[in-house]
Amino acid sequence: MTSASLSDLEGADASASSSANLLDIRQLTVGFPSRRGVVLAANHVNLSLSASRTLGLVGESGCGKSVTLRSVIGMIPKPGEVLEGEVLWHGRNLVGRRVREVRAVRGRQITMIFQDPGASLNPVYSVGDQIAEVFRTKLGLGKKESAERTTELLRSVGIPSPDKRARDYPHQLSGGMRQRVMIAMAVAPGPELLLADEPTTAVDVTVQEQILSLLVELQQSSGMAVILVSHDLAVIGQTCDEIAVMYAGYVVERGSRDDVINSPRHPYTQALLAAELVFEPGQRRSRLDTIGGQPLISAICRPGAPSSPVAATPVRSARRSLWSSTRIGRSTARLARSRRHRDEQVQRHLAASRRREHLQEFPGPP
């Protein structure tokens, strides 16, 4: 299997869903209103995942990774919302469902580990009480059994003296231990899918290795599927079966781990790999390659061209290559000069929004 570029992916996942897939994301578009128009944080995203598999989402900050994950469980920050597309869980579309129906899936069948455990844990409750609440509310266990299961779970995620630590509050734990508590809460109900949004961001390299090993061990023992978000291609390559590269709200390349890392086809993927640190003595470089410029603002970008023509060096020209390397990119470069086209694009997304009246309070792009 070879990795697929943006043009290869267009419409591929929108075909009939495989019965083996737990999750199918089809043409997902998520917008946030702004004074310049509708900023599309996720733009026609297509992803799928089968049981017991791990999918890695990689890309720079602001490319839409976290928004895509939050869309699966209906936790998009307001005033953002899904403008278009489907999130199929076992063939059932979760977009547009009532809150009660989504909650029946969220926290039981699909759970999530958030980026900052310090902000996600409640500071006024002990970590044991917070884990026990998952057992009581999601599995219907009694108070005593929940406490026993909490102690066992803390021990299984590598927290020493679990009886004592269960009575501690989040501020009394180190960053690595707080992240282990978050992992314990996420796996407590026995989910089919775990969404891990940069679970190793706030910890050092040693703890990062421990947490990744723990996630792999838990996945192998339970058979759950995992979507792992990270900026670090080394982390993704170590733990994932498939990789999807995101840029400016788009999935620009997707394929097996070996294909994407060893034979990247998209200029942005190639630039990410070129910018990675190399620690092998014979392969060290005197200068660290970087990607110049900033991602294009999606509010004024036609679907199909996630690129911005900036920078000059071979590596830094990746953004320019994104713009010009595809037929869609070349045609969009001409259309993007037209203010009328930008206005029409915003109006199309306004019309698709269920909150059209609210969004129309914001003016279109200048």
N, C-alpha and C positions, 0 to 999 in steps of 0.2 A: 504493500500500500504506500502511495506517495502522498506527500502533503499537498493541500489544495490552496491555491491563491484565491483572492476575492472573486475574480471572474468565474473560477471553477466552482466556487461554493454557491453562487447565486441560484437560488431555487432548488438546490440539491436536497436540502433537508426539508423543504416544504412538500416533498412528495409523500407518498403513503408511509406512515410511521410503522416501524418494525414492531411486532408484538413483543419482542424481547426488551424494548426500551422502557425503563421506568419513567424517564423524563424526556419530553420533546419540546424544545422552544422554537417556535416558528415565527419568523418575521417580527420579532419583538421590537417595538419602538417605544421608548420612554422619554417624555418631554417635561421640561421645567420652564414655566413662563418667565420671561425677563423683559426689560424695557427694549431690548434689541430684537425680540422675537421669541420663538420657542427654541430653547436649547435642547437638542436631542442627545441625551446622555447615553442611550442605547439606540442604535439605528439599524433596524432590520436584522436583528441577531438571530442566527439559526444554530442551535446546538442540540445534541441528543446524548443520552447516557443510559447504558444498560446496567443491570445488577452486578454488584461486586467489582465494578470498574472505577478507575480514578481519572478524572478529567482535570487538567491544569489550565487555568486562565492566567495569562501573563500579559503584561503591558505596563506602560508608565502611568503615573498618577493622573487621574482624570479621564481615563480612556473608557470607563463604563463598566469595569469589572464588578465593583460592589453593587452598583445599581442593578446590574443583571441578576446577581444573586438575590438581592432584596425583592426583585420582581417575582421570583419564584414563590416566595412565602407571603406576598402582599404587604411588604413593609417598606414601600417607597416613601421617603420623606416628603411631606407636603411642602409646596403645592405640586410636586411632581406626580405624574400618573401615566399609566399605560395608554398610549394613543392608538396603538395598532398591534396586532399579532396575538399569538396564543401561547399559553404555558400548559402543556398537556402532561398531567400526572396520571399514569396508568390509562392514558387515552381520554381523560376527563379534563376539560379546560378549566383552570383555576381563575382565569382573568374574568372579572365581572361577577364573581360569586359573592354571596352574602358573607359578612364577616364571620358569622357562626360556622358556615361551611368551610371557610379557609382555616379557621382555628382548629377544626377537627383534624386537619392535615398538618398544620404548623405545630411544631412542638411535640408531635407524636410520630408521624410518618416521616416528616422532614424537619430536621433541626439545624441550627446554625451556630457556629463559633464566630464571634465578632472580633474586630481588630484589637480593641482596647479592653482587656478584662477588668481593669480598674474602673472604667466607666460603665461596664455592663453589669457588674455585680452590685447589689444593693448594700450600701455601707452600714445600714442600721440593723441588718440581720446577719447572723452567723452563716458561714458558708454551708454548714451542715443543714441548717434550716432551709436554705435556698435549694439545695439538692433534694432534700426530703419533700419539698413542695411539688417537685416534678413527679415524684412517685405517687403522691396523694392525688394530684389533679389530673395527671395523664393516665395513670394505671389504676387509680382507685384503691390504693393500699392504705392500711391503717397506720396510725402514728408510730406504733412500736416497730412494725415491719419496715416502714419507710426509714426509720433511724438505723435499723440493722443493715438494710440495703445500702444506705448512704455510706456507712463505715466500710463495707465491703468494696464499694465503688471507689472510694478515696484510696484504699489500699491498692486496688487494681491499676490505678493511674500513677502509682509510684509516689504517693505522699506518705512520708513516715509518720508514725504515731497517729493514725487516722482518727482514733477516738478523741484525742486531744485537739487535733486540727479542726475537726468538725465543729468545735465550739469557738473557734477563732473567727474574727471578723476580717473582711478583705484587706484592710489596711495593715493587718498583722502578718500578712503573707508576702513573700517575695513575688516578683513579676512572673517567674517561672511557675511557682506554685499556684498563683491566681489563674494562670492559663490552664494548668492541669485541672483546676476546679471547673473552669468553663468547659473543658473537654468532658469531664465527668457529667456535668449537667446535660450536655448535648447528647451523650450516648446513653443516659439513664433510661429513657423510654424505649430503647431498642429500635432506633429509626432505620428506615430503608435507605435514606439519603442524608448524608451529612454535608452541609455547606460550610467550608472552612475559609473565612475571609482573612487572609494574612495572619494565621495563628502564631507565627514566629517573629512578628515585626518587633515586638517590645522586649525581646530576650536576647541574650548573648549567643554566640555560636555554639557553645557547649550545650546550653539548654535547648537551643534550636534543634540540634541533633537528637536529643532525648525526646522532644515533643514529636518530631517527625517519625521517629521509631515507634513511639506510642500509638500514633494514628495508624501506622501501617499494621501494627500488631492488633489493634482493636478492629480494624477492617477485616483482617484475615480471620479473626475469631468469630465475628458476627456476620460477615458477608455483605455488609452495607456498601452502597456506592458512595463516592466522595467527589465533590468538586472543590478543588484547592486553588485559591487565589494567591498570587505572589508576584513581587517584582523580580524575584531571584530565579533566573533560569536554571541555576544549579539545583535549587530546591525542587523545582518542577520536574527536572530531569531525573532526580533521584527517586521520586515517589509516584509519578503519574504514568498511566498507560497511554493516554492521548493528550495532546497539547493544542490549545486554541489561543492564537495571538490576537489581542485587541488593540485597536488604535482609533481614537476619535469616535468611539461608540460603535465601531464596526469590528467584526471578526474578519481579519485580513488573511489569515492562514490557519489551517487546521489539518492535523494528521496524527499519525502515531508518533510516540516520543522519539524514536530513532530517526524517522524521516524528517521531522521538523528540526531536530538538533543537528543531525549530520548532513542533511541536504535541504536547507531552507530555500524556498523559492521566492518569497516576497522580499523586496528591498528592506522593509522595516524589520523583519525577522533577522535578516542578515546583519543589519546595523546593531540590533540588540545583542546578538552573539559576538560581534566584533568588539562591543563595549564591555564585555565581561572580563573580570580580573582573571589572570592566568598565574598560577603559583608553581607550575612546573619549571625547574631551573633552566632547561633548554628552550623553553617557549616564552619566557618573559619578554615583554616589550618595554622599550624605554619611555614610551608615551602611551597614556590611556586614551583610547578612542572614545569620543562622545558623539551624541546626536544633537546637532544644533537646532535652535528655534523652538517653537512651541506648537502643540497640536492645534489644528484648525478648529475654530468654534463651530460646532455642529449646526447652530441656528442658521448659518448662511451657507451651509454645505449641502449640495444636492445628494440624495442617497446614491452611493456608488463611488464616491471619490473622497475618501478620508485622508486628505493630504494637503500640504502647504508648501509652496515653492520657496524654501529659504535655504541659506547656507551654501558653502562652496566646496569644501573638501570632499573626497570620495565617500567617507563615512557620513559626514554631515549632510551630504546631498540626498540621503535616504528619503527625507520628506519630499524633496523635489521629485525623486523617482516615483514616490507613491502617487504623485499628481500626474506624471506624464507616462508611466510605464504601461497603462492599460487604455484600451479604446474608450472605456467609460470615463477615465480620468481626463483624456484629451478633449472629449466632447463637453465635459463639465467645465473645463477651464474656460471655454468660450461662453457657456451659459452663465457662469458665475459672475461675469462682468455685467450682466443685465440686472438692474434693480427690479425690473418687473418680474423676472423669474424668481428672485428671492422672495418678493412679496407673495407671489402665487404659492410658493412652497409653504410659507408660514400659514397662509390661509387654508391650505389643504389640511394641515395638521390641526388647525383650530376647528375646522368642520368635523374632524374625526373625534374630537375631544368631547367627553360627556360633560365637561365643565366649560362649554364654549363661551357662555356669557361672562364668566369670570376672566377667562383668558383674553377676551376681546378688550378688556380694560387697558391692556398693555399695547403700546404702538408697535408697528412693524419695524423691521430693520431700517437703519438710516440709508 
